[in-house]
Amino acid sequence: MPDRQPRRAVITFHEVAERQLAEMDDAALARLDPHLDTIALTPKTAGIQTRPDSPVRDYAKDGVRIAYVSTVLGTIILVAYIEAD
């Protein structure tokens, strides 16, 4: 049986995050991409839960911060906020 690649979640962007993406230059977008890949592969563990009763997770690494919500099955991720220093 061939090795299967891990299942990746589909990432969607809230309109606020879409505006933030539109304002980023190419260098910031290039730095952001691998972090979005990490979240797509491991949405339940990539970020930390902001509060015990909240579905929002906060991912911060290498000057990139992403606030997101993952569906119960981890197949869809809604990115609510993005920043890249």
C-alpha positions as CSV (number, residue, x, y, z in Angstrom):
1,M,0.0,0.0,0.0
2,P,1.5,3.4,-1.0
3,D,2.3,6.0,1.7
4,R,-0.5,8.5,2.0
5,Q,0.1,12.1,2.5
6,P,-1.6,13.6,5.6
7,R,-5.0,15.1,4.9
8,R,-4.9,18.8,4.6
9,A,-7.7,21.1,5.7
10,V,-9.2,23.6,3.4
11,I,-8.4,27.2,4.5
12,T,-10.9,29.9,4.1
13,F,-10.4,33.6,5.1
14,H,-12.8,35.9,6.9
15,E,-13.2,39.2,5.1
16,V,-11.0,40.9,7.7
17,A,-8.2,38.4,7.0
18,E,-8.7,38.9,3.3
19,R,-8.1,42.6,3.7
20,Q,-5.0,41.9,5.7
21,L,-3.7,39.6,3.0
22,A,-4.4,42.2,0.3
23,E,-2.2,44.7,2.2
24,M,0.8,42.4,2.6
25,D,3.8,42.6,0.2
26,D,5.2,39.5,-1.5
27,A,7.9,38.9,1.1
28,A,5.3,38.8,3.9
29,L,3.1,36.5,1.9
30,A,6.0,34.1,1.2
31,R,6.7,34.0,5.0
32,L,3.1,33.3,5.7
33,D,2.6,30.4,3.4
34,P,4.6,27.7,5.3
35,H,2.7,28.6,8.5
36,L,-0.7,28.2,6.7
37,D,0.6,24.8,5.5
38,T,1.4,23.9,9.1
39,I,-2.1,24.8,10.2
40,A,-3.7,23.0,7.3
41,L,-1.9,19.8,8.2
42,T,-2.3,20.0,12.0
43,P,-5.2,22.4,12.8
44,K,-6.0,20.9,16.2
45,T,-2.4,21.2,17.5
46,A,-0.7,24.0,15.5
47,G,-2.0,26.8,17.6
48,I,-3.0,27.2,21.2
49,Q,-6.6,27.5,22.4
50,T,-7.2,31.1,23.4
51,R,-9.6,30.2,26.2
52,P,-10.9,26.8,27.4
53,D,-14.4,27.6,26.2
54,S,-13.4,29.2,22.9
55,P,-13.0,27.5,19.5
56,V,-10.4,30.1,18.5
57,R,-6.8,29.0,18.3
58,D,-3.8,31.4,18.1
59,Y,-0.7,30.4,16.1
60,A,2.4,32.5,16.5
61,K,5.8,31.7,15.2
62,D,8.7,33.6,13.4
63,G,6.9,36.9,13.4
64,V,3.6,35.5,12.0
65,R,0.4,35.4,14.0
66,I,-2.8,33.7,12.8
67,A,-6.1,33.4,14.7
68,Y,-8.3,30.7,13.3
69,V,-11.2,28.3,14.0
70,S,-11.2,24.7,12.9
71,T,-14.2,22.6,12.2
72,V,-14.9,19.6,14.5
73,L,-13.4,17.2,12.0
74,G,-10.5,19.6,11.1
75,T,-11.4,19.6,7.5
76,I,-12.1,23.4,7.2
77,I,-10.3,26.2,8.8
78,L,-11.6,29.8,9.0
79,V,-8.7,32.3,9.4
80,A,-10.0,35.3,11.2
81,Y,-6.8,37.4,11.7
82,I,-3.3,37.4,10.2
83,E,-0.2,39.5,10.8
84,A,3.3,39.1,9.6
85,D,6.0,41.4,10.9
